[in-house]
C-alpha cells in the first residue's frame, strides 16, 4: 500500500424507514424520516484521512475501515473496480448509502 490518497465520498441514497419496514420494529418517533444530515448526491472530500467537515461522526466510524483501506491504496476484494467501495452507516432505521472512491 502507498501513502495517503485523497478520496471522494458521495451520498448515493438516504433510506426512508418506510422503504425498509412494512411494520416498524420500534415505536414511531418524529425523526422517522430519511437522515437529515445529508442530501442525496452530496459529495465530501477526504484529505489526510480526516473526517470531512459536516460529516456525521457516527457514520464516519462505520465507514472508516473502507476509507482507511482505500486511502492507503488498498482495494476491497468484493468489488471488481479498484479504488471504490459502496457502504452504509449503521443507522438501522434510516441508513445512508455512500460511495467511496480514490481520486
SELUMZA-618094 format. One record per residue (C-alpha): residue number from 1; residue in three letters; x, y, z. Coordinates in steps of 0.2 Angstrom, whole numbers. Layout:
! residues N
NODE   k   r  east north    up
NODE NUM ala     X     Y     Z
...
! end
This chain:
! residues 103
NODE   k   r  east north    up
NODE   1 unk     0     0     0
NODE   2 unk     6    18    -4
NODE   3 unk     4    34     6
NODE   4 unk   -12    43     9
NODE   5 unk   -24    45    -6
NODE   6 unk   -37    58    -7
NODE   7 unk   -55    51    -8
NODE   8 unk   -72    57   -13
NODE   9 unk   -87    51    -3
NODE  10 unk  -104    53   -12
NODE  11 unk  -121    51    -4
NODE  12 unk  -130    38   -15
NODE  13 unk  -146    37    -6
NODE  14 unk  -154    41    11
NODE  15 unk  -166    27    15
NODE  16 unk  -183    31    22
NODE  17 unk  -189    18    36
NODE  18 unk  -205    15    25
NODE  19 unk  -194     8    12
NODE  20 unk  -186    -4    24
NODE  21 unk  -200    -9    35
NODE  22 unk  -218   -14    32
NODE  23 unk  -221   -13    51
NODE  24 unk  -209    -3    61
NODE  25 unk  -200   -13    74
NODE  26 unk  -200     1    87
NODE  27 unk  -212    15    91
NODE  28 unk  -213    29    78
NODE  29 unk  -204    45    83
NODE  30 unk  -204    62    74
NODE  31 unk  -187    58    67
NODE  32 unk  -193    43    57
NODE  33 unk  -189    51    40
NODE  34 unk  -173    49    29
NODE  35 unk  -157    56    38
NODE  36 unk  -157    75    38
NODE  37 unk  -138    77    39
NODE  38 unk  -136    73    21
NODE  39 unk  -144    76     4
NODE  40 unk  -143    63   -10
NODE  41 unk  -129    67   -22
NODE  42 unk  -120    77    -9
NODE  43 unk  -101    75   -10
NODE  44 unk   -87    76     3
NODE  45 unk   -68    75     0
NODE  46 unk   -57    66    12
NODE  47 unk   -39    73    14
NODE  48 unk   -26    66    26
NODE  49 unk   -38    53    32
NODE  50 unk   -48    66    42
NODE  51 unk   -67    66    43
NODE  52 unk   -74    80    32
NODE  53 unk   -82    95    39
NODE  54 unk  -101    92    41
NODE  55 unk  -100    73    41
NODE  56 unk  -109    63    54
NODE  57 unk   -97    56    67
NODE  58 unk  -107    40    69
NODE  59 unk  -107    37    50
NODE  60 unk   -89    41    49
NODE  61 unk   -85    27    62
NODE  62 unk   -95    15    52
NODE  63 unk   -87    18    35
NODE  64 unk   -69    22    41
NODE  65 unk   -62     4    39
NODE  66 unk   -66     6    20
NODE  67 unk   -60    24    20
NODE  68 unk   -44    18    28
NODE  69 unk   -41     4    16
NODE  70 unk   -44    15     0
NODE  71 unk   -35    29     7
NODE  72 unk   -19    19    10
NODE  73 unk   -20    12    -8
NODE  74 unk   -29    -5    -4
NODE  75 unk   -44   -12   -13
NODE  76 unk   -59   -21    -7
NODE  77 unk   -60   -39   -13
NODE  78 unk   -78   -40   -17
NODE  79 unk   -78   -26   -30
NODE  80 unk   -71   -29   -47
NODE  81 unk   -67   -10   -49
NODE  82 unk   -51    -4   -39
NODE  83 unk   -51    10   -28
NODE  84 unk   -70    10   -24
NODE  85 unk   -82     5   -11
NODE  86 unk  -101     6    -8
NODE  87 unk  -105     5    11
NODE  88 unk  -118    12    23
NODE  89 unk  -119    20    40
NODE  90 unk  -125     9    55
NODE  91 unk  -142    18    57
NODE  92 unk  -153     3    56
NODE  93 unk  -169    13    54
NODE  94 unk  -163    25    41
NODE  95 unk  -146    21    34
NODE  96 unk  -137    32    22
NODE  97 unk  -128    23     7
NODE  98 unk  -111    30     2
NODE  99 unk   -99    28   -12
NODE 100 unk   -81    30    -8
NODE 101 unk   -68    32   -22
NODE 102 unk   -50    36   -23
NODE 103 unk   -47    52   -33
! end
